[in-house]
């Protein structure tokens, strides 16, 4: 790792070894890890996200019919987290998942979502 000028270093600790990041690369690695971390979502936001994932593109009215409550707060949270986006539909705004949604779930496409029961 030293010869390759890697950001990783190996330290002998106790009776073993530890991989760690060199201090000069710490901030870059910290930002990368935190940027990819999954956002913490409420149960309401998760329910809304599931509806969008399986029914997209879907309107706010459709989401409200399914959930039985106003989804505005959840939609705002999901938009802010970058998990959904607004698109124009025949009757106004619709919502669909984003590439970030796939990245957070660790899947390549929506076809990898588990089937609904």
C-alpha positions as CSV (number, residue, x, y, z in Angstrom):
1,X,0.0,0.0,0.0
2,X,2.9,2.4,0.6
3,X,4.4,1.7,-2.8
4,X,1.0,2.4,-4.5
5,X,0.6,5.6,-2.6
6,X,-2.7,4.4,-1.4
7,X,-5.1,6.2,1.0
8,X,-5.1,3.0,3.0
9,X,-2.5,2.1,5.6
10,X,-2.0,-1.1,7.5
11,X,-1.1,-1.0,11.2
12,X,0.0,-3.7,13.5
13,X,-2.3,-3.7,16.5
14,X,-2.1,-6.1,19.4
15,X,-1.8,-9.6,17.8
16,X,-3.3,-8.6,14.4
17,X,-3.5,-5.9,11.8
18,X,-5.8,-3.0,11.1
19,X,-6.6,-1.3,7.8
20,X,-7.2,2.4,8.2
21,X,-7.4,5.6,6.2
22,X,-4.4,7.9,6.3
23,X,-5.2,11.2,8.1
24,X,-4.7,13.3,5.0
25,X,-7.6,11.4,3.2
26,X,-9.9,11.3,6.2
27,X,-12.2,14.2,5.2
28,X,-12.6,12.9,1.7
29,X,-13.6,9.5,2.9
30,X,-15.9,10.9,5.6
31,X,-17.7,13.0,3.0
32,X,-18.1,10.1,0.6
33,X,-19.4,7.7,3.3
34,X,-21.9,10.3,4.7
35,X,-23.1,11.3,1.2
36,X,-24.1,7.7,0.4
37,X,-25.7,6.9,3.8
38,X,-29.4,6.1,3.6
39,X,-31.6,8.8,5.0
40,X,-33.6,8.1,8.2
41,X,-37.3,8.0,7.2
42,X,-40.5,8.0,9.2
43,X,-43.0,5.1,8.8
44,X,-45.2,7.5,6.9
45,X,-42.4,8.5,4.5
46,X,-41.5,4.8,4.0
47,X,-45.1,4.0,3.2
48,X,-45.3,6.8,0.7
49,X,-42.0,5.8,-0.9
50,X,-43.3,2.2,-1.3
51,X,-46.4,3.4,-3.0
52,X,-44.4,5.5,-5.4
53,X,-41.9,2.7,-6.1
54,X,-44.6,0.2,-7.0
55,X,-47.1,2.5,-8.7
56,X,-44.9,5.1,-10.4
57,X,-45.6,7.5,-11.9
58,X,-48.2,8.3,-9.3
59,X,-50.0,11.5,-8.3
60,X,-50.4,13.0,-4.9
61,X,-54.2,12.3,-5.0
62,X,-53.5,8.6,-5.7
63,X,-51.1,8.4,-2.8
64,X,-53.6,10.1,-0.5
65,X,-56.3,7.6,-1.6
66,X,-54.1,4.6,-0.9
67,X,-52.7,5.9,2.5
68,X,-55.9,7.7,3.6
69,X,-53.9,10.7,4.9
70,X,-52.3,13.8,3.4
71,X,-48.9,12.8,2.0
72,X,-47.5,16.4,1.7
73,X,-45.0,16.1,4.6
74,X,-43.8,12.7,3.4
75,X,-43.4,13.9,-0.2
76,X,-41.4,16.9,1.0
77,X,-39.1,14.6,3.0
78,X,-38.6,12.2,0.1
79,X,-37.9,15.0,-2.4
80,X,-35.4,16.6,0.0
81,X,-33.7,13.2,0.4
82,X,-33.5,12.9,-3.4
83,X,-35.3,9.6,-3.4
84,X,-38.2,10.8,-5.5
85,X,-38.7,13.5,-8.2
86,X,-41.7,15.3,-9.6
87,X,-42.6,14.8,-13.2
88,X,-45.4,16.2,-15.3
89,X,-48.2,13.9,-16.0
90,X,-51.5,14.2,-18.0
91,X,-53.3,15.7,-15.0
92,X,-50.5,17.6,-13.3
93,X,-47.6,16.6,-11.0
94,X,-46.7,12.9,-10.6
95,X,-43.9,11.3,-8.6
96,X,-41.4,8.7,-9.4
97,X,-38.3,7.3,-7.8
98,X,-34.8,8.5,-8.6
99,X,-31.4,6.9,-9.3
100,X,-30.5,7.7,-5.7
101,X,-33.4,5.5,-4.6
102,X,-31.9,2.6,-6.5
103,X,-28.4,3.4,-5.0
104,X,-29.7,3.5,-1.4
105,X,-31.5,0.2,-1.9
106,X,-28.5,-1.3,-3.6
107,X,-30.4,-2.5,-6.7
108,X,-29.9,-1.9,-10.4
109,X,-33.5,-1.5,-11.5
110,X,-37.1,-1.5,-10.2
111,X,-37.5,-5.0,-11.5
112,X,-35.4,-6.1,-8.5
113,X,-38.0,-4.9,-6.0
114,X,-39.6,-7.8,-4.2
115,X,-43.0,-8.8,-5.6
116,X,-46.1,-7.5,-3.8
117,X,-48.2,-10.0,-2.0
